Amino acid sequence: MSLHGIRTVAGLELKQRARTSRWPIVLLLWFLFVAGVTFLSYKALNTAAIKAGPTLYDVTTFLVLGLSMLVVPSLTATSVNGDREAGVLATLQTTLLTPADIIVGKLVSSWAIALVFLGVSSPFLIWAWIAGGIGFGQVVGSLLVLAFVLAVTCAIGLAFSTLTARTVASAVLTYLGMAGLVFGTVIVFFMSFFLVQNREQVRYYGIPDSFWQSQPTNADGSPSPDAVVPTVGDCRHLTREENVIHTERIWWLLPMNPFVVVADAAPGRVLTNRDVYTGFQPMREISIGARAARAGADPRERQECNFGNPGDPAELPPLQSGPIYPYGLAFYLALGAGATWLAIRRTRTPVTRLPNGTRIA
Amino acid sequence: MTGDQSAQQPASGGTATAVGGIEVASVRRAFGSVLAVDDISLTARPGEVTALVGPNGAGKTTLLLMLATLLVPDHGTIRIDGFDPVTQPGEVRARIGWMPDGFGTWDALTVREVLHTIAAAYRMGPVEARARTEAILELLHLGDLADRRARVLSRGQKQRLGLARALIHDPSVLLLDEPASGLDPRSRIELRDVLRSMAAEGKTILVSSHILTELQEVADRAVIVARGRTTESQTLDAVELATTVGSWRITSLDPDRLRSWLHDHHVPWRAELAAVEVEVGGDEQAARLLADLVADGIRITAFAPSQGALEAAYLAATEDRQ
């Protein structure tokens, strides 16, 4: 692998793409779409009392990530087998370019295009930063994480494009792979709750069953008008058996999700204080939820002695663990490196075995 | 060129032998249950043009893919300028120029950009790449097409671009798969001249083709393959050709007299449109036959071999085909 080789391939790819696709129109549509959604969100959410900034930031970031997940795989998912079909891959393979030059060159060029899309949407991220009190570091940090996730997406598409002979097959597989990361991780997480739940004794502070049993009832068992309403004074420290879900055993599914990684990586948030609620903030909610899932089953006493009176114990804030995005970044780094390694291996020549229907030249 | 060739010799202690050119020994390659190349052996020497001829599906393209370091043979050995394409692909790639059959090209790039890219892929710097590109454009008369996009080129023009691509790094071994297909007559003649001058520079040239008459004019030797096997390897040498039995075609202003003369002299003949064809054992006999005909006052307007020696050998080698 050499810089000269990578630059040669990346330059070739970029020149090809720049001239064969209608990028100005695609980028304009992308810009208008992101602009429209951001503007409408701003109009809907910005009031004198609540700044729309944090919400705007969340909405725009997720929109850009979601749209990128649709666009970016198409940049690489047919890259290698498409070149093979067009008969131009072997032309490069018989030169002094190494398979690593070819694959890394393709990766760099497709990532560069993905970054152009990100760049086009950045005015809105910066607007959101200005509109609400979001730190500059947060914007830069999230942009870096987004850019990294997009690079991994490119690598996954590239790997699939070396695995199948037909471009349709690799495109479908790449989208399925992305769906697996985006939806599959969340679905599997929630569906595997039954695997990690136990009947356990949990502590709670509330009204004992004996209180209800001591109340007079009508003949048909319905509460009698003579029944007394419980007060704080009736609350006791008690235990009961409950289904406890040990999400600390399956939390690692969540940082495999690109949205969770991006949401959790956004720094500078007061995550534990749910009362400071300033509107719809999906990233914040996801981050809180994912960290709580990692912390797992809550060993604290349940506070059920709420009667709406001042001085009642407030609902406990969700359990927190350390940030989970480093795990996500490590997973994506391994995934991207693995995909790139596989793609390089699959582009090596001379080949011994040819899959059915594969052409070399 | 001599400097180049001494540079190609591997350092002592390498596994490569000092022999230049292409050496193929008992190579075999199957794709699943389909045996594309069964047992091909051939030698192509530096300074010669070697023709690889055979019917469709004979294994020519598969053999060239193995020579071009893209495919590993199941069995047998290949040496290109003494290097093994399987274990030393880098060494081989630096020395070969491969022009595939029916290749594609990057549609959006101009001819000049394609050549710049390939030159860069051979690790040439920008200055050297530009110089080589201009030299090759000149050599192959592609100058006026240089700024056209590859997409708009005709098939023959694409073929010339393919040849240019194969020559950009001044390889010592040329592997050309059907280089003449789609070329107009002038381009064919130019191709022939280019190949002859390359051979004269000491390069090894292996050309696969169907156009036997073209090959006969350019090739020094021919290797005939059929059903994945080498059936014959022959020198297209003037001395040898002179003694081979071949068909000659005779056209006369007196066709009836010609036929009765042949009949009277017990020369077997068959009618071919207005002409007749006779089997003659070599140039010597042909010359005598012509002299006899003219001496007997038969007005001959044309007297020429009806098929080339290569064509005859090819037809003989492949006649068992269904």
Interface residues (C-beta under 8 A of the other chain):
Chain A: S2 H4 G5 T8 V9 G11 L12 K15 Q16 A18 R19 T20 A86 G87 V88 A90 T91 L92 Q93 T94 T95 L96 L97 T349 P350 V351 T352 L354 N356 I360 A361
Chain B: F31 G32 L65 M66 A68 T69 L70 L71 V72 P85 V86 P89 G90 R93 A94 I96 W98 P100 G102 F103 G104 T105 W106 D107 A108 L109 E113 T117 I118 A120 A121 Y122 R123 R165 H169
